[in-house]
Amino acid sequence: MKKRHIQKFVVLGIGLWLLFNIPFILLNNEATSFLGIPIFYVYLFSVWILGILISFFIITKYNE
């Protein structure tokens, strides 16, 4: 991989670290639900899946 692709993963990692940090998690720690699923779990799993999809896109598009 080239250096610029590795930099994309570093930015992705920092972004995911910020989104999984305590202040953002506590913002979504409410008693409400979305389609019967607590917002807390929807937030955690959607950010997690989004990170996986973005990293998959980077790997498949820029695999050299």
VEXKETI-938848 format. One record per residue: residue in three letters; chain; z, y, x of N, C-alpha, C in turn. Coordinates in Angstrom, 1 decimal, always signed. Last residue first. Layout:
REM residues N
[pt "ala" "A" [Z Y X] [Z Y X] [Z Y X]],
...
END
This chain:
REM residues 64
[pt "glu" "A" [-4.5 -2.3 -3.2] [-5.6 -2.2 -2.3] [-5.3 -3.2 -1.2]],
[pt "asn" "A" [-3.6 -1.2 -6.3] [-3.4 -2.4 -5.4] [-4.7 -2.5 -4.5]],
[pt "tyr" "A" [-3.5 +0.7 -8.2] [-3.6 +1.1 -6.8] [-3.4 +0.0 -5.8]],
[pt "lys" "A" [-3.3 -0.5 -10.7] [-4.4 +0.5 -10.5] [-4.6 +0.8 -9.0]],
[pt "thr" "A" [-1.2 -2.3 -10.5] [-2.5 -2.8 -10.8] [-3.6 -1.8 -10.5]],
[pt "ile" "A" [+1.0 -0.6 -9.7] [+0.6 -1.8 -8.9] [-0.8 -2.2 -9.2]],
[pt "ile" "A" [+1.1 +1.2 -11.8] [+0.9 +1.7 -10.4] [+0.4 +0.5 -9.5]],
[pt "phe" "A" [+1.6 -0.4 -14.0] [+0.4 +0.4 -13.9] [+0.1 +0.8 -12.5]],
[pt "phe" "A" [+4.1 -1.5 -13.2] [+3.0 -2.4 -13.4] [+1.7 -1.6 -13.3]],
[pt "ser" "A" [+5.6 +0.9 -13.4] [+5.5 +0.3 -12.1] [+4.3 -0.8 -12.1]],
[pt "ile" "A" [+5.4 +1.4 -16.1] [+4.9 +2.4 -15.2] [+4.7 +1.7 -13.8]],
[pt "leu" "A" [+6.7 -0.9 -17.2] [+5.3 -0.6 -17.5] [+4.7 +0.4 -16.5]],
[pt "ile" "A" [+9.3 -0.5 -16.2] [+8.5 -1.7 -15.8] [+7.0 -1.5 -16.1]],
[pt "gly" "A" [+10.0 +1.9 -17.5] [+10.0 +1.8 -16.0] [+9.2 +0.6 -15.5]],
[pt "leu" "A" [+9.9 +1.0 -20.1] [+9.0 +2.1 -19.7] [+8.9 +2.1 -18.2]],
[pt "ile" "A" [+12.0 -0.8 -20.2] [+10.6 -1.3 -20.4] [+9.6 -0.3 -19.9]],
[pt "trp" "A" [+14.1 +1.0 -19.7] [+13.9 -0.1 -18.8] [+12.5 -0.6 -19.0]],
[pt "val" "A" [+13.9 +2.7 -21.9] [+13.8 +3.3 -20.6] [+13.5 +2.2 -19.6]],
[pt "ser" "A" [+14.4 +0.8 -23.9] [+13.1 +1.5 -23.9] [+12.9 +2.2 -22.5]],
[pt "phe" "A" [+17.0 -0.1 -23.4] [+15.9 -1.0 -23.3] [+14.5 -0.3 -23.2]],
[pt "leu" "A" [+18.5 +2.3 -23.7] [+18.6 +1.5 -22.5] [+17.3 +0.6 -22.4]],
[pt "tyr" "A" [+17.8 +3.2 -26.4] [+17.6 +4.0 -25.2] [+17.5 +3.2 -24.0]],
[pt "val" "A" [+18.7 +1.0 -27.9] [+17.3 +1.4 -28.0] [+16.9 +2.2 -26.8]],
[pt "tyr" "A" [+21.4 +1.0 -27.4] [+20.6 -0.1 -26.9] [+19.1 +0.2 -26.9]],
[pt "phe" "A" [+22.1 +3.4 -28.6] [+22.4 +3.2 -27.2] [+21.5 +2.1 -26.6]],
[pt "ile" "A" [+21.5 +3.2 -31.3] [+20.6 +4.1 -30.4] [+20.9 +3.8 -28.9]],
[pt "pro" "A" [+21.6 -0.2 -32.6] [+22.2 +1.1 -32.1] [+21.4 +1.9 -31.2]],
[pt "ile" "A" [+19.3 -1.2 -35.1] [+19.7 -1.4 -33.7] [+20.4 -0.1 -33.2]],
[pt "gly" "A" [+18.3 -0.6 -37.6] [+19.4 -1.5 -37.5] [+19.9 -1.8 -36.1]],
[pt "leu" "A" [+16.4 +1.4 -37.0] [+15.9 +0.1 -37.5] [+17.0 -1.0 -37.4]],
[pt "phe" "A" [+18.7 +2.8 -35.2] [+17.3 +2.9 -35.4] [+16.8 +1.5 -35.8]],
[pt "ser" "A" [+21.9 +4.4 -35.9] [+21.1 +3.2 -35.5] [+19.6 +3.5 -35.9]],
[pt "thr" "A" [+24.9 +6.1 -34.7] [+23.7 +5.9 -35.5] [+22.9 +4.8 -35.1]],
[pt "ala" "A" [+27.0 +6.6 -33.1] [+27.2 +5.5 -34.0] [+26.0 +5.3 -34.9]],
[pt "glu" "A" [+25.9 +7.0 -29.7] [+26.3 +7.5 -31.0] [+26.4 +6.3 -31.9]],
[pt "asn" "A" [+25.1 +7.6 -26.8] [+26.2 +6.7 -27.3] [+26.7 +7.2 -28.6]],
[pt "asn" "A" [+23.4 +9.3 -25.6] [+22.8 +8.4 -26.6] [+23.8 +7.4 -27.2]],
[pt "leu" "A" [+24.8 +10.7 -23.8] [+24.1 +11.5 -24.8] [+23.7 +10.6 -26.0]],
[pt "leu" "A" [+25.6 +8.7 -22.0] [+26.6 +9.2 -23.0] [+25.9 +10.1 -24.1]],
[pt "ile" "A" [+23.2 +8.5 -20.5] [+23.7 +7.4 -21.3] [+24.6 +7.8 -22.4]],
[pt "phe" "A" [+23.2 +11.0 -19.2] [+22.1 +10.7 -20.2] [+22.5 +9.5 -21.1]],
[pt "pro" "A" [+25.6 +10.8 -17.7] [+25.4 +11.8 -18.7] [+24.3 +11.5 -19.7]],
[pt "ile" "A" [+25.2 +8.3 -16.0] [+26.2 +8.4 -17.1] [+25.9 +9.6 -18.1]],
[pt "asn" "A" [+21.8 +7.4 -15.4] [+23.0 +8.0 -15.0] [+23.9 +8.2 -16.2]],
[pt "phe" "A" [+19.3 +6.5 -16.1] [+20.4 +5.5 -16.3] [+21.7 +6.1 -15.8]],
[pt "leu" "A" [+17.8 +8.7 -15.4] [+17.9 +8.4 -16.8] [+19.0 +7.3 -17.1]],
[pt "leu" "A" [+18.1 +8.7 -12.6] [+18.6 +9.8 -13.4] [+18.8 +9.5 -14.9]],
[pt "trp" "A" [+16.8 +6.3 -12.0] [+18.2 +6.5 -11.6] [+18.9 +7.6 -12.4]],
[pt "leu" "A" [+14.3 +6.9 -12.8] [+15.0 +5.9 -13.5] [+16.5 +6.0 -13.2]],
[pt "gly" "A" [+13.6 +8.9 -10.9] [+13.6 +9.2 -12.3] [+14.4 +8.2 -13.1]],
[pt "ile" "A" [+13.8 +7.4 -8.6] [+14.7 +8.5 -8.8] [+14.8 +8.9 -10.2]],
[pt "gly" "A" [+11.7 +5.5 -9.1] [+13.1 +5.1 -8.9] [+14.1 +6.2 -9.1]],
[pt "leu" "A" [+9.5 +7.3 -9.2] [+9.9 +6.4 -10.3] [+11.3 +6.0 -10.2]],
[pt "val" "A" [+9.5 +8.2 -6.6] [+9.7 +9.2 -7.7] [+10.1 +8.4 -8.9]],
[pt "val" "A" [+9.0 +5.8 -5.3] [+10.2 +6.5 -5.0] [+10.5 +7.5 -6.1]],
[pt "phe" "A" [+6.5 +5.2 -6.3] [+7.6 +4.3 -6.6] [+8.9 +5.0 -6.3]],
[pt "lys" "A" [+5.1 +7.3 -5.1] [+5.1 +7.2 -6.6] [+6.3 +6.3 -7.0]],
[pt "gln" "A" [+5.3 +6.6 -2.4] [+5.9 +7.8 -2.9] [+6.0 +7.8 -4.4]],
[pt "ile" "A" [+3.6 +4.4 -2.4] [+5.0 +4.2 -2.2] [+5.8 +5.4 -2.6]],
[pt "his" "A" [+1.3 +5.8 -2.6] [+1.6 +4.9 -3.7] [+3.1 +4.5 -3.6]],
[pt "arg" "A" [+1.1 +7.3 -0.3] [+1.2 +8.0 -1.5] [+1.6 +7.1 -2.7]],
[pt "lys" "A" [+0.8 +5.3 +1.7] [+2.1 +6.0 +1.6] [+2.2 +6.8 +0.3]],
[pt "lys" "A" [-0.6 +2.2 +0.3] [-0.7 +3.5 +1.1] [+0.6 +4.3 +0.8]],
[pt "met" "A" [+0.0 -1.2 +0.8] [+0.0 +0.0 +0.0] [+0.0 +1.2 +0.9]],
END
